[in-house]
């Protein structure tokens, strides 16, 4: 099985502190590489002929060298999506994005400023995300009008219990406000990292009934969109490798900022650095980890979002490195 898709978190530094952040960004060492080493990682991704790469974090746009690394991937024919909170966006950055990525996604987590800022744990984050979308839409529309290459533009809405009932109000507002927007995606919060902790799961993780209602909401939400914006809804279960839902997730390779390949898309286990060993060796090791009988038994037990959170906690504590386990213990002691 080939690694067709990469999730590449290029830093754990982030100006926000989102309650659902599975990578614990902003609350742990950034692990950011130098621009030269970023290019080495980009060359690894190119070398294995990946089809898609999602550049994320942390906030990728605060990393020195993001643009050249993204461009290296895109120039090799890889479909490059960059995820941002929009915190540091302006029209100059939007122009840089137009020259280096295929798609830009801005995160927005509610129909109201109060809801978004509470989830993102930073006042002003809703205003700045909308300003970012405005800048991105203007640059995109100008470039389309003058026949220049540009990105497609999307919004990701991470669905938790506190914004579950704002989805219907969100779609007409966001699609009317930003002509040039191409996609809106609603994605259930992935119960990993801090989002798997029991207090978060209790307060914010969708119930099984809410998760099962998500797919049926897609047609209703799509009908509310203006300007032909495509609306999709996902419960994110394709991230669970080898589960009944995980066929896509099984081919995802997840890179940490320092070049470590995670054994699983979203658990703490790591199998080595792409800066130190050939990717093929690490990928074989990752697939072997995923077939570990204990792991398989745990994954087969997942039926609900809360099962997924429980399994994430079990696997993190079993397979995380000693520093990872110490970080998790500190996080729990601090109550996030
Ligand atoms: S903006 Fe993204 S990376 Fe930063 S804390 Fe929020 S979810 Fe995590």
py3Dmol code that shows the C-alpha trace and the ligand (Angstrom):
import py3Dmol

protein = """\
ATOM      1  CA  UNK A   1       0.000   0.000   0.000  1.00  0.00           C
ATOM      2  CA  UNK A   2       1.473   3.338  -1.065  1.00  0.00           C
ATOM      3  CA  UNK A   3       1.523   6.602   0.842  1.00  0.00           C
ATOM      4  CA  UNK A   4      -0.645   8.613  -1.519  1.00  0.00           C
ATOM      5  CA  UNK A   5      -1.545  11.471   0.758  1.00  0.00           C
ATOM      6  CA  UNK A   6       0.559  13.373   3.252  1.00  0.00           C
ATOM      7  CA  UNK A   7      -0.528  15.485   6.185  1.00  0.00           C
ATOM      8  CA  UNK A   8       2.489  17.645   6.952  1.00  0.00           C
ATOM      9  CA  UNK A   9       2.308  19.686  10.142  1.00  0.00           C
ATOM     10  CA  UNK A  10       5.199  22.085   9.533  1.00  0.00           C
ATOM     11  CA  UNK A  11       5.100  23.648  13.011  1.00  0.00           C
ATOM     12  CA  UNK A  12       3.380  23.246  16.348  1.00  0.00           C
ATOM     13  CA  UNK A  13       3.584  27.013  16.910  1.00  0.00           C
ATOM     14  CA  UNK A  14       0.191  28.723  16.682  1.00  0.00           C
ATOM     15  CA  UNK A  15      -1.310  32.012  17.860  1.00  0.00           C
ATOM     16  CA  UNK A  16      -4.581  30.245  18.703  1.00  0.00           C
ATOM     17  CA  UNK A  17      -5.427  27.634  21.343  1.00  0.00           C
ATOM     18  CA  UNK A  18      -8.417  25.806  19.851  1.00  0.00           C
ATOM     19  CA  UNK A  19     -10.162  23.460  22.253  1.00  0.00           C
ATOM     20  CA  UNK A  20     -10.446  20.746  19.558  1.00  0.00           C
ATOM     21  CA  UNK A  21      -6.830  20.978  18.334  1.00  0.00           C
ATOM     22  CA  UNK A  22      -5.672  17.382  17.971  1.00  0.00           C
ATOM     23  CA  UNK A  23      -2.035  18.453  17.482  1.00  0.00           C
ATOM     24  CA  UNK A  24      -1.901  20.446  20.733  1.00  0.00           C
ATOM     25  CA  UNK A  25      -0.374  23.319  18.803  1.00  0.00           C
ATOM     26  CA  UNK A  26       0.582  26.483  20.638  1.00  0.00           C
ATOM     27  CA  UNK A  27       0.980  24.472  23.842  1.00  0.00           C
ATOM     28  CA  UNK A  28       4.084  22.454  22.999  1.00  0.00           C
ATOM     29  CA  UNK A  29       7.547  23.048  21.482  1.00  0.00           C
ATOM     30  CA  UNK A  30       7.182  24.163  17.824  1.00  0.00           C
ATOM     31  CA  UNK A  31       9.727  21.630  16.430  1.00  0.00           C
ATOM     32  CA  UNK A  32       9.984  23.822  13.307  1.00  0.00           C
ATOM     33  CA  UNK A  33      12.724  22.934  10.796  1.00  0.00           C
ATOM     34  CA  UNK A  34      15.042  25.343   9.007  1.00  0.00           C
ATOM     35  CA  UNK A  35      14.025  26.347   5.461  1.00  0.00           C
ATOM     36  CA  UNK A  36      16.743  24.051   4.091  1.00  0.00           C
ATOM     37  CA  UNK A  37      15.409  21.051   6.029  1.00  0.00           C
ATOM     38  CA  UNK A  38      11.840  21.891   5.014  1.00  0.00           C
ATOM     39  CA  UNK A  39      12.987  21.521   1.424  1.00  0.00           C
ATOM     40  CA  UNK A  40      14.569  18.157   2.264  1.00  0.00           C
ATOM     41  CA  UNK A  41      11.231  16.934   3.619  1.00  0.00           C
ATOM     42  CA  UNK A  42       9.436  18.329   0.558  1.00  0.00           C
ATOM     43  CA  UNK A  43      11.837  16.361  -1.629  1.00  0.00           C
ATOM     44  CA  UNK A  44      10.973  13.172   0.273  1.00  0.00           C
ATOM     45  CA  UNK A  45       7.269  13.728  -0.431  1.00  0.00           C
ATOM     46  CA  UNK A  46       8.022  14.402  -4.098  1.00  0.00           C
ATOM     47  CA  UNK A  47      10.276  11.337  -4.227  1.00  0.00           C
ATOM     48  CA  UNK A  48       7.518   8.920  -3.212  1.00  0.00           C
ATOM     49  CA  UNK A  49       5.204  10.359  -5.885  1.00  0.00           C
ATOM     50  CA  UNK A  50       2.502  11.452  -3.455  1.00  0.00           C
ATOM     51  CA  UNK A  51      -0.716  12.658  -5.055  1.00  0.00           C
ATOM     52  CA  UNK A  52      -1.830  15.106  -2.372  1.00  0.00           C
ATOM     53  CA  UNK A  53      -0.218  16.981   0.491  1.00  0.00           C
ATOM     54  CA  UNK A  54      -2.000  18.965   3.202  1.00  0.00           C
ATOM     55  CA  UNK A  55       0.279  21.545   4.817  1.00  0.00           C
ATOM     56  CA  UNK A  56      -0.955  22.361   8.276  1.00  0.00           C
ATOM     57  CA  UNK A  57       0.288  22.876  11.796  1.00  0.00           C
ATOM     58  CA  UNK A  58       0.198  24.860  13.976  1.00  0.00           C
ATOM     59  CA  UNK A  59      -0.044  27.912  11.793  1.00  0.00           C
ATOM     60  CA  UNK A  60       1.982  27.146   8.654  1.00  0.00           C
ATOM     61  CA  UNK A  61       2.112  30.758   7.477  1.00  0.00           C
ATOM     62  CA  UNK A  62       4.382  31.787  10.369  1.00  0.00           C
ATOM     63  CA  UNK A  63       7.059  29.292   9.272  1.00  0.00           C
ATOM     64  CA  UNK A  64      10.070  30.687   7.463  1.00  0.00           C
ATOM     65  CA  UNK A  65      10.302  28.803   4.163  1.00  0.00           C
ATOM     66  CA  UNK A  66       6.666  27.584   3.846  1.00  0.00           C
ATOM     67  CA  UNK A  67       6.269  29.173   0.433  1.00  0.00           C
ATOM     68  CA  UNK A  68       9.283  27.513  -1.224  1.00  0.00           C
ATOM     69  CA  UNK A  69       8.457  24.119   0.297  1.00  0.00           C
ATOM     70  CA  UNK A  70       4.842  24.319  -0.890  1.00  0.00           C
ATOM     71  CA  UNK A  71       5.928  25.428  -4.341  1.00  0.00           C
ATOM     72  CA  UNK A  72       8.377  22.535  -4.585  1.00  0.00           C
ATOM     73  CA  UNK A  73       5.483  20.129  -3.985  1.00  0.00           C
ATOM     74  CA  UNK A  74       3.062  21.834  -6.340  1.00  0.00           C
ATOM     75  CA  UNK A  75       5.631  22.171  -9.129  1.00  0.00           C
ATOM     76  CA  UNK A  76       6.078  18.382  -8.899  1.00  0.00           C
ATOM     77  CA  UNK A  77       2.382  17.924  -9.716  1.00  0.00           C
ATOM     78  CA  UNK A  78       1.171  17.325  -6.163  1.00  0.00           C
ATOM     79  CA  UNK A  79      -2.218  18.765  -5.168  1.00  0.00           C
ATOM     80  CA  UNK A  80      -1.217  21.037  -2.265  1.00  0.00           C
ATOM     81  CA  UNK A  81      -3.773  22.253   0.268  1.00  0.00           C
ATOM     82  CA  UNK A  82      -2.724  24.738   2.949  1.00  0.00           C
ATOM     83  CA  UNK A  83      -4.789  25.094   6.137  1.00  0.00           C
ATOM     84  CA  UNK A  84      -4.679  28.373   8.042  1.00  0.00           C
ATOM     85  CA  UNK A  85      -6.508  30.159  10.831  1.00  0.00           C
ATOM     86  CA  UNK A  86      -6.070  33.362   8.806  1.00  0.00           C
ATOM     87  CA  UNK A  87      -4.397  35.106  11.741  1.00  0.00           C
ATOM     88  CA  UNK A  88      -1.442  36.440   9.700  1.00  0.00           C
ATOM     89  CA  UNK A  89      -3.148  36.810   6.306  1.00  0.00           C
ATOM     90  CA  UNK A  90      -2.948  39.876   4.075  1.00  0.00           C
ATOM     91  CA  UNK A  91      -3.010  40.387   0.314  1.00  0.00           C
ATOM     92  CA  UNK A  92       0.758  39.930   0.001  1.00  0.00           C
ATOM     93  CA  UNK A  93       0.526  36.525   1.690  1.00  0.00           C
ATOM     94  CA  UNK A  94      -2.479  35.683  -0.506  1.00  0.00           C
ATOM     95  CA  UNK A  95      -0.376  36.475  -3.603  1.00  0.00           C
ATOM     96  CA  UNK A  96       2.360  34.170  -2.276  1.00  0.00           C
ATOM     97  CA  UNK A  97      -0.237  31.431  -1.817  1.00  0.00           C
ATOM     98  CA  UNK A  98      -1.485  31.904  -5.371  1.00  0.00           C
ATOM     99  CA  UNK A  99       2.020  31.149  -6.603  1.00  0.00           C
ATOM    100  CA  UNK A 100       2.616  28.093  -4.449  1.00  0.00           C
ATOM    101  CA  UNK A 101      -0.460  26.038  -3.500  1.00  0.00           C
ATOM    102  CA  UNK A 102      -3.506  24.473  -5.168  1.00  0.00           C
ATOM    103  CA  UNK A 103      -6.065  25.138  -2.469  1.00  0.00           C
ATOM    104  CA  UNK A 104      -6.288  27.357   0.626  1.00  0.00           C
ATOM    105  CA  UNK A 105      -8.578  26.471   3.512  1.00  0.00           C
ATOM    106  CA  UNK A 106      -9.462  28.956   6.265  1.00  0.00           C
ATOM    107  CA  UNK A 107     -10.874  27.590   9.520  1.00  0.00           C
ATOM    108  CA  UNK A 108     -14.090  29.110  10.836  1.00  0.00           C
ATOM    109  CA  UNK A 109     -15.959  27.414  13.648  1.00  0.00           C
ATOM    110  CA  UNK A 110     -19.268  29.140  14.112  1.00  0.00           C
ATOM    111  CA  UNK A 111     -21.898  31.470  12.727  1.00  0.00           C
ATOM    112  CA  UNK A 112     -21.118  34.020  15.434  1.00  0.00           C
ATOM    113  CA  UNK A 113     -17.997  35.731  16.695  1.00  0.00           C
ATOM    114  CA  UNK A 114     -18.734  34.603  20.254  1.00  0.00           C
ATOM    115  CA  UNK A 115     -18.896  30.921  19.299  1.00  0.00           C
ATOM    116  CA  UNK A 116     -15.806  30.966  17.084  1.00  0.00           C
ATOM    117  CA  UNK A 117     -13.646  32.921  19.539  1.00  0.00           C
ATOM    118  CA  UNK A 118     -14.685  30.687  22.436  1.00  0.00           C
ATOM    119  CA  UNK A 119     -13.726  27.534  20.528  1.00  0.00           C
ATOM    120  CA  UNK A 120     -10.524  29.087  19.172  1.00  0.00           C
ATOM    121  CA  UNK A 121      -9.651  30.527  22.604  1.00  0.00           C
ATOM    122  CA  UNK A 122      -8.525  33.874  21.257  1.00  0.00           C
ATOM    123  CA  UNK A 123     -10.466  37.095  21.031  1.00  0.00           C
ATOM    124  CA  UNK A 124     -10.350  38.613  17.545  1.00  0.00           C
ATOM    125  CA  UNK A 125      -9.806  35.273  15.807  1.00  0.00           C
ATOM    126  CA  UNK A 126     -13.243  35.365  14.123  1.00  0.00           C
ATOM    127  CA  UNK A 127     -12.673  38.890  12.794  1.00  0.00           C
ATOM    128  CA  UNK A 128      -9.221  38.003  11.493  1.00  0.00           C
ATOM    129  CA  UNK A 129     -10.431  34.780   9.841  1.00  0.00           C
ATOM    130  CA  UNK A 130     -13.122  36.724   7.972  1.00  0.00           C
ATOM    131  CA  UNK A 131     -10.633  39.447   6.997  1.00  0.00           C
ATOM    132  CA  UNK A 132      -8.339  36.688   5.726  1.00  0.00           C
ATOM    133  CA  UNK A 133     -11.145  35.251   3.621  1.00  0.00           C
ATOM    134  CA  UNK A 134     -11.808  38.722   2.210  1.00  0.00           C
ATOM    135  CA  UNK A 135      -8.153  39.171   1.202  1.00  0.00           C
ATOM    136  CA  UNK A 136      -7.965  35.660  -0.261  1.00  0.00           C
ATOM    137  CA  UNK A 137     -11.181  36.117  -2.249  1.00  0.00           C
ATOM    138  CA  UNK A 138     -10.070  39.512  -3.616  1.00  0.00           C
ATOM    139  CA  UNK A 139      -6.680  38.202  -4.744  1.00  0.00           C
ATOM    140  CA  UNK A 140      -8.242  35.082  -6.215  1.00  0.00           C
ATOM    141  CA  UNK A 141     -10.905  37.000  -8.131  1.00  0.00           C
ATOM    142  CA  UNK A 142      -8.364  39.536  -9.460  1.00  0.00           C
ATOM    143  CA  UNK A 143      -6.095  36.773 -10.669  1.00  0.00           C
ATOM    144  CA  UNK A 144      -8.954  34.875 -12.315  1.00  0.00           C
ATOM    145  CA  UNK A 145     -10.053  38.070 -14.055  1.00  0.00           C
ATOM    146  CA  UNK A 146      -6.559  38.621 -15.454  1.00  0.00           C
ATOM    147  CA  UNK A 147      -6.065  34.982 -16.445  1.00  0.00           C
ATOM    148  CA  UNK A 148      -3.353  34.233 -13.870  1.00  0.00           C
ATOM    149  CA  UNK A 149      -2.998  30.989 -11.903  1.00  0.00           C
ATOM    150  CA  UNK A 150      -4.503  30.926  -8.460  1.00  0.00           C
ATOM    151  CA  UNK A 151      -5.780  28.687  -5.672  1.00  0.00           C
ATOM    152  CA  UNK A 152      -9.256  27.388  -5.038  1.00  0.00           C
ATOM    153  CA  UNK A 153     -10.669  28.679  -1.764  1.00  0.00           C
ATOM    154  CA  UNK A 154     -12.448  26.838   1.003  1.00  0.00           C
ATOM    155  CA  UNK A 155     -13.658  27.096   4.573  1.00  0.00           C
ATOM    156  CA  UNK A 156     -13.401  24.289   7.111  1.00  0.00           C
ATOM    157  CA  UNK A 157     -15.848  24.233  10.013  1.00  0.00           C
ATOM    158  CA  UNK A 158     -14.860  21.834  12.787  1.00  0.00           C
ATOM    159  CA  UNK A 159     -18.092  20.487  14.244  1.00  0.00           C
ATOM    160  CA  UNK A 160     -18.348  20.242  18.027  1.00  0.00           C
ATOM    161  CA  UNK A 161     -21.370  20.327  20.284  1.00  0.00           C
ATOM    162  CA  UNK A 162     -21.148  24.081  20.945  1.00  0.00           C
ATOM    163  CA  UNK A 163     -21.405  24.981  17.243  1.00  0.00           C
ATOM    164  CA  UNK A 164     -23.531  22.039  16.061  1.00  0.00           C
ATOM    165  CA  UNK A 165     -26.684  24.139  15.898  1.00  0.00           C
ATOM    166  CA  UNK A 166     -25.069  27.033  13.985  1.00  0.00           C
ATOM    167  CA  UNK A 167     -24.304  25.147  10.767  1.00  0.00           C
ATOM    168  CA  UNK A 168     -27.537  26.164   9.025  1.00  0.00           C
ATOM    169  CA  UNK A 169     -26.999  29.853   9.769  1.00  0.00           C
ATOM    170  CA  UNK A 170     -23.339  29.653   8.764  1.00  0.00           C
ATOM    171  CA  UNK A 171     -23.798  28.466   5.160  1.00  0.00           C
ATOM    172  CA  UNK A 172     -25.900  31.290   3.661  1.00  0.00           C
ATOM    173  CA  UNK A 173     -23.900  33.957   5.486  1.00  0.00           C
ATOM    174  CA  UNK A 174     -20.422  32.755   4.526  1.00  0.00           C
ATOM    175  CA  UNK A 175     -21.302  31.914   0.920  1.00  0.00           C
ATOM    176  CA  UNK A 176     -23.019  35.272   0.416  1.00  0.00           C
ATOM    177  CA  UNK A 177     -20.250  37.284   2.078  1.00  0.00           C
ATOM    178  CA  UNK A 178     -17.301  35.992   0.049  1.00  0.00           C
ATOM    179  CA  UNK A 179     -17.930  35.619  -3.690  1.00  0.00           C
ATOM    180  CA  UNK A 180     -15.055  33.543  -5.011  1.00  0.00           C
ATOM    181  CA  UNK A 181     -15.365  30.975  -2.231  1.00  0.00           C
ATOM    182  CA  UNK A 182     -15.446  27.465  -3.739  1.00  0.00           C
ATOM    183  CA  UNK A 183     -16.037  25.071  -0.833  1.00  0.00           C
ATOM    184  CA  UNK A 184     -17.439  24.824   2.659  1.00  0.00           C
ATOM    185  CA  UNK A 185     -16.679  21.631   4.544  1.00  0.00           C
ATOM    186  CA  UNK A 186     -18.136  20.589   7.883  1.00  0.00           C
ATOM    187  CA  UNK A 187     -15.889  18.050   9.632  1.00  0.00           C
ATOM    188  CA  UNK A 188     -16.464  16.413  12.979  1.00  0.00           C
ATOM    189  CA  UNK A 189     -13.692  17.218  15.481  1.00  0.00           C
ATOM    190  CA  UNK A 190     -11.142  14.403  15.368  1.00  0.00           C
ATOM    191  CA  UNK A 191     -10.969  12.936  18.893  1.00  0.00           C
ATOM    192  CA  UNK A 192      -7.198  12.807  19.153  1.00  0.00           C
ATOM    193  CA  UNK A 193      -4.656  14.521  21.363  1.00  0.00           C
ATOM    194  CA  UNK A 194      -6.327  17.093  23.625  1.00  0.00           C
ATOM    195  CA  UNK A 195      -9.607  16.449  21.780  1.00  0.00           C
ATOM    196  CA  UNK A 196      -9.524  12.878  23.117  1.00  0.00           C
ATOM    197  CA  UNK A 197      -9.137  13.973  26.742  1.00  0.00           C
ATOM    198  CA  UNK A 198     -12.114  13.035  28.871  1.00  0.00           C
ATOM    199  CA  UNK A 199     -13.127  16.584  29.792  1.00  0.00           C
ATOM    200  CA  UNK A 200     -13.228  17.676  26.141  1.00  0.00           C
ATOM    201  CA  UNK A 201     -15.060  14.523  25.074  1.00  0.00           C
ATOM    202  CA  UNK A 202     -17.617  15.116  27.794  1.00  0.00           C
ATOM    203  CA  UNK A 203     -18.250  18.758  26.832  1.00  0.00           C
ATOM    204  CA  UNK A 204     -17.664  19.009  23.098  1.00  0.00           C
ATOM    205  CA  UNK A 205     -17.380  15.699  21.268  1.00  0.00           C
ATOM    206  CA  UNK A 206     -20.472  14.833  19.239  1.00  0.00           C
ATOM    207  CA  UNK A 207     -22.722  12.135  20.574  1.00  0.00           C
ATOM    208  CA  UNK A 208     -23.171   9.069  18.398  1.00  0.00           C
ATOM    209  CA  UNK A 209     -26.595  10.318  17.328  1.00  0.00           C
ATOM    210  CA  UNK A 210     -25.166  13.686  16.299  1.00  0.00           C
ATOM    211  CA  UNK A 211     -22.350  12.024  14.339  1.00  0.00           C
ATOM    212  CA  UNK A 212     -24.787   9.739  12.536  1.00  0.00           C
ATOM    213  CA  UNK A 213     -26.949  12.743  11.641  1.00  0.00           C
ATOM    214  CA  UNK A 214     -24.047  14.510   9.909  1.00  0.00           C
ATOM    215  CA  UNK A 215     -24.173  12.791   6.482  1.00  0.00           C
ATOM    216  CA  UNK A 216     -27.908  13.399   6.188  1.00  0.00           C
ATOM    217  CA  UNK A 217     -27.356  17.107   6.818  1.00  0.00           C
ATOM    218  CA  UNK A 218     -25.243  17.545   3.691  1.00  0.00           C
ATOM    219  CA  UNK A 219     -28.116  17.993   1.214  1.00  0.00           C
ATOM    220  CA  UNK A 220     -29.929  20.389   3.548  1.00  0.00           C
ATOM    221  CA  UNK A 221     -26.797  22.523   4.067  1.00  0.00           C
ATOM    222  CA  UNK A 222     -25.895  22.467   0.357  1.00  0.00           C
ATOM    223  CA  UNK A 223     -29.338  23.853  -0.487  1.00  0.00           C
ATOM    224  CA  UNK A 224     -28.584  26.890   1.696  1.00  0.00           C
ATOM    225  CA  UNK A 225     -25.406  27.828  -0.223  1.00  0.00           C
ATOM    226  CA  UNK A 226     -25.205  30.844  -2.553  1.00  0.00           C
ATOM    227  CA  UNK A 227     -23.025  31.467  -5.625  1.00  0.00           C
ATOM    228  CA  UNK A 228     -22.643  27.738  -6.404  1.00  0.00           C
ATOM    229  CA  UNK A 229     -20.384  27.039  -3.424  1.00  0.00           C
ATOM    230  CA  UNK A 230     -19.982  23.291  -2.840  1.00  0.00           C
ATOM    231  CA  UNK A 231     -20.884  22.084   0.644  1.00  0.00           C
ATOM    232  CA  UNK A 232     -19.694  18.771   2.090  1.00  0.00           C
ATOM    233  CA  UNK A 233     -19.992  17.092   5.469  1.00  0.00           C
ATOM    234  CA  UNK A 234     -17.701  14.414   6.923  1.00  0.00           C
ATOM    235  CA  UNK A 235     -17.465  12.559  10.208  1.00  0.00           C
ATOM    236  CA  UNK A 236     -13.681  12.184   9.618  1.00  0.00           C
ATOM    237  CA  UNK A 237     -13.783   8.450  10.310  1.00  0.00           C
ATOM    238  CA  UNK A 238     -11.607   7.844   7.246  1.00  0.00           C
ATOM    239  CA  UNK A 239      -8.753   8.830   9.585  1.00  0.00           C
ATOM    240  CA  UNK A 240      -9.186   5.582  11.519  1.00  0.00           C
ATOM    241  CA  UNK A 241      -6.835   3.186   9.691  1.00  0.00           C
ATOM    242  CA  UNK A 242      -8.149  -0.262   8.843  1.00  0.00           C
ATOM    243  CA  UNK A 243     -11.514   0.444  10.438  1.00  0.00           C
ATOM    244  CA  UNK A 244     -14.663  -0.193   8.371  1.00  0.00           C
ATOM    245  CA  UNK A 245     -14.419   3.519   7.511  1.00  0.00           C
ATOM    246  CA  UNK A 246     -10.671   3.813   7.028  1.00  0.00           C
ATOM    247  CA  UNK A 247      -9.832   2.894   3.444  1.00  0.00           C
ATOM    248  CA  UNK A 248      -8.715   6.412   2.578  1.00  0.00           C
ATOM    249  CA  UNK A 249      -7.046   6.981   5.939  1.00  0.00           C
ATOM    250  CA  UNK A 250      -4.929   3.874   5.521  1.00  0.00           C
ATOM    251  CA  UNK A 251      -2.894   5.602   2.823  1.00  0.00           C
ATOM    252  CA  UNK A 252      -2.302   8.834   4.759  1.00  0.00           C
ATOM    253  CA  UNK A 253       1.254   9.508   5.947  1.00  0.00           C
ATOM    254  CA  UNK A 254       1.392  12.056   8.752  1.00  0.00           C
ATOM    255  CA  UNK A 255       4.620  14.010   9.276  1.00  0.00           C
ATOM    256  CA  UNK A 256       5.457  15.911  12.428  1.00  0.00           C
ATOM    257  CA  UNK A 257       7.267  19.280  12.117  1.00  0.00           C
ATOM    258  CA  UNK A 258      10.690  17.790  12.915  1.00  0.00           C
ATOM    259  CA  UNK A 259      10.380  15.168  10.159  1.00  0.00           C
ATOM    260  CA  UNK A 260       9.134  12.263  12.298  1.00  0.00           C
ATOM    261  CA  UNK A 261       6.624   9.988  10.562  1.00  0.00           C
ATOM    262  CA  UNK A 262       3.690   9.004  12.743  1.00  0.00           C
ATOM    263  CA  UNK A 263       2.878   5.317  12.751  1.00  0.00           C
ATOM    264  CA  UNK A 264      -0.802   6.241  12.549  1.00  0.00           C
ATOM    265  CA  UNK A 265      -2.418   9.291  11.070  1.00  0.00           C
ATOM    266  CA  UNK A 266      -3.295  10.820  14.374  1.00  0.00           C
ATOM    267  CA  UNK A 267      -1.757   8.903  17.285  1.00  0.00           C
ATOM    268  CA  UNK A 268       1.425   9.679  19.197  1.00  0.00           C
ATOM    269  CA  UNK A 269       3.479   6.719  17.985  1.00  0.00           C
ATOM    270  CA  UNK A 270       6.392   7.650  15.729  1.00  0.00           C
ATOM    271  CA  UNK A 271       8.532   5.339  13.584  1.00  0.00           C
ATOM    272  CA  UNK A 272      11.516   7.560  12.736  1.00  0.00           C
ATOM    273  CA  UNK A 273      12.528  10.671  10.823  1.00  0.00           C
ATOM    274  CA  UNK A 274      12.411  11.107   7.070  1.00  0.00           C
ATOM    275  CA  UNK A 275      15.553  13.228   7.494  1.00  0.00           C
ATOM    276  CA  UNK A 276      17.450  10.211   8.834  1.00  0.00           C
ATOM    277  CA  UNK A 277      16.066   7.085   7.120  1.00  0.00           C
ATOM    278  CA  UNK A 278      14.565   6.283   3.703  1.00  0.00           C
ATOM    279  CA  UNK A 279      10.824   6.892   3.572  1.00  0.00           C
ATOM    280  CA  UNK A 280      10.167   3.365   2.269  1.00  0.00           C
ATOM    281  CA  UNK A 281      11.745   1.876   5.405  1.00  0.00           C
ATOM    282  CA  UNK A 282       9.677   4.115   7.675  1.00  0.00           C
ATOM    283  CA  UNK A 283       6.460   3.467   5.751  1.00  0.00           C
ATOM    284  CA  UNK A 284       6.886  -0.303   6.049  1.00  0.00           C
ATOM    285  CA  UNK A 285       7.457   0.207   9.767  1.00  0.00           C
ATOM    286  CA  UNK A 286       4.316   2.352  10.026  1.00  0.00           C
ATOM    287  CA  UNK A 287       2.184  -0.247   8.240  1.00  0.00           C
ATOM    288  CA  UNK A 288       3.556  -2.953  10.545  1.00  0.00           C
ATOM    289  CA  UNK A 289       2.616  -0.857  13.577  1.00  0.00           C
ATOM    290  CA  UNK A 290      -0.899  -0.470  12.212  1.00  0.00           C
ATOM    291  CA  UNK A 291      -1.177  -4.254  11.973  1.00  0.00           C
ATOM    292  CA  UNK A 292      -0.077  -4.808  15.558  1.00  0.00           C
ATOM    293  CA  UNK A 293      -2.712  -7.153  17.108  1.00  0.00           C
ATOM    294  CA  UNK A 294      -3.251  -4.861  20.081  1.00  0.00           C
ATOM    295  CA  UNK A 295      -3.799  -1.872  17.772  1.00  0.00           C
ATOM    296  CA  UNK A 296      -6.177  -3.831  15.546  1.00  0.00           C
ATOM    297  CA  UNK A 297      -8.179  -4.991  18.545  1.00  0.00           C
ATOM    298  CA  UNK A 298      -8.495  -1.414  19.785  1.00  0.00           C
ATOM    299  CA  UNK A 299      -9.496  -0.045  16.387  1.00  0.00           C
ATOM    300  CA  UNK A 300     -12.102  -2.745  15.876  1.00  0.00           C
ATOM    301  CA  UNK A 301     -13.721  -1.650  19.131  1.00  0.00           C
ATOM    302  CA  UNK A 302     -14.511   1.833  17.742  1.00  0.00           C
ATOM    303  CA  UNK A 303     -18.201   2.373  17.063  1.00  0.00           C
ATOM    304  CA  UNK A 304     -18.860   5.856  18.450  1.00  0.00           C
ATOM    305  CA  UNK A 305     -16.932   9.157  18.756  1.00  0.00           C
ATOM    306  CA  UNK A 306     -16.411   8.443  22.441  1.00  0.00           C
ATOM    307  CA  UNK A 307     -14.994   4.983  21.611  1.00  0.00           C
ATOM    308  CA  UNK A 308     -12.579   6.698  19.233  1.00  0.00           C
ATOM    309  CA  UNK A 309     -11.477   9.102  21.988  1.00  0.00           C
ATOM    310  CA  UNK A 310     -10.983   6.209  24.409  1.00  0.00           C
ATOM    311  CA  UNK A 311      -8.880   4.278  21.887  1.00  0.00           C
ATOM    312  CA  UNK A 312      -6.802   7.396  21.145  1.00  0.00           C
ATOM    313  CA  UNK A 313      -6.071   7.773  24.851  1.00  0.00           C
ATOM    314  CA  UNK A 314      -5.080   4.115  25.164  1.00  0.00           C
ATOM    315  CA  UNK A 315      -2.810   4.167  22.096  1.00  0.00           C
ATOM    316  CA  UNK A 316      -1.203   7.510  22.975  1.00  0.00           C
ATOM    317  CA  UNK A 317      -0.250   6.255  26.417  1.00  0.00           C
ATOM    318  CA  UNK A 318       0.993   2.910  25.154  1.00  0.00           C
ATOM    319  CA  UNK A 319       2.991   4.044  22.121  1.00  0.00           C
ATOM    320  CA  UNK A 320       3.955   7.658  22.800  1.00  0.00           C
ATOM    321  CA  UNK A 321       7.624   8.379  23.490  1.00  0.00           C
ATOM    322  CA  UNK A 322       8.668   9.225  27.055  1.00  0.00           C
ATOM    323  CA  UNK A 323       8.600  12.988  26.257  1.00  0.00           C
ATOM    324  CA  UNK A 324       5.134  12.542  24.693  1.00  0.00           C
ATOM    325  CA  UNK A 325       3.864  10.731  27.782  1.00  0.00           C
ATOM    326  CA  UNK A 326       5.333  13.432  30.038  1.00  0.00           C
ATOM    327  CA  UNK A 327       3.638  16.118  27.927  1.00  0.00           C
ATOM    328  CA  UNK A 328       0.303  14.310  28.071  1.00  0.00           C
ATOM    329  CA  UNK A 329       0.607  13.914  31.867  1.00  0.00           C
ATOM    330  CA  UNK A 330       1.368  17.623  32.238  1.00  0.00           C
ATOM    331  CA  UNK A 331      -1.578  18.543  30.002  1.00  0.00           C
ATOM    332  CA  UNK A 332      -3.932  16.456  32.084  1.00  0.00           C
ATOM    333  CA  UNK A 333      -2.521  17.820  35.345  1.00  0.00           C
ATOM    334  CA  UNK A 334      -3.056  21.396  34.117  1.00  0.00           C
ATOM    335  CA  UNK A 335      -6.566  20.569  32.905  1.00  0.00           C
ATOM    336  CA  UNK A 336      -5.520  21.504  29.345  1.00  0.00           C
TER     337      UNK A 336
END
"""
ligand_1 = """\
8
LIG
S -5.553 27.135 14.587
Fe -5.312 24.957 14.034
S -3.255 24.417 14.744
Fe -3.797 26.349 15.778
S -4.634 25.703 17.762
Fe -6.339 25.915 16.288
S -6.671 23.845 15.418
Fe -4.632 23.889 16.396
"""
view = py3Dmol.view(width=600, height=400)
view.addModel(protein, "pdb")
view.setStyle({"model": 0}, {"cartoon": {"style": "trace"}})
view.addModel(ligand_1, "xyz")
view.setStyle({"model": 1}, {"stick": {}})
view.zoomTo()
view.show()
